[in-house]
Amino acid sequence: MVGSSEAENSKYRLLGFENSKGLAVIMVISTGKVVKVKLSELLRSEILDNLNKAEIKDVYRKFYSRGTAVTAYEVNDRHERSWMIYVVLNLLLFALYIFTNVAAAKPIYLKQFDVVVTSGVFLYPLTFLIVDLLNEFYGLRLAKRAILFVFSSNALIVVLLGTSTYLPGLPGWKLDMPYSEVINHVSSVLVASSVSFLFSEYVNSYLLCKIKELTSSRFLFLRIFFSTCFAVVIDSFIFCYIAFYGAMQSGDILNMVYLQIAIKMCFAVFNVLPAYGARSLFKKYITGAQAA
């Protein structure tokens, strides 16, 4: 069994209890699948050996008290707080994604460095951090759902913006033509970003979970860094070529790709620190590390 309450769960995580049925609610970390196990069966299974010390202690307390003991893992309270954080991370991912994509419609020329970048490139890498946190806390299945939620929302926005350009404008309104041109350009950027986002984030999620499985949930910095590195290369190439092909010279697009990869790689290193901090806060706030 795990020798410290601070040790990280390698395969399973205790989500809570259903007292009326004598069940423990367990999440399979690698997939995010949630299963319910009778307390009597849990005590005889290998799942117990993969829980941390605090979780094991509360499983025994709940079993021997016949469900009357109050623990830090009561399912109602834990689910509410856990899902609120899940919703917040989803909304933050959506907000960052939409902002960086709209801002990416305007290339910026940095005269001092003689390079062209998009204004969203400095915030977009934070989406990789959020997806990493979703994978870390909720598993691959729920992280994929978050990615699909953002992708679907983006697709809806593209359709609505495109439709708005066909609506009759106010006669004499000077911004009617510029509005259509901007929306058409923004829509093309959103389409390019949607494709790159879907591919890169799926690669990021898969590699993160695979590395986590191979390292038995150790070396958080390793899986955050390497999964993000592969994802940013895929994202940069797909996005830049779809969004700017035909509007810019191939050499300029390639330079933009290299620059975006370099900037995002720096963020891949930076993302490690907030990932550790977020994991500590999640353990304290959700997993009841403060339990006696």
Beta strands, then each sheet from edge to edge (+ up, - down):
strand 1: 12-18
strand 2: 23-28
strand 3: 34-38
strand 4: 107-110
strand 5: 115-118
sheet 1: 1+ 2- 3+
sheet 2: 4+ 5-
end
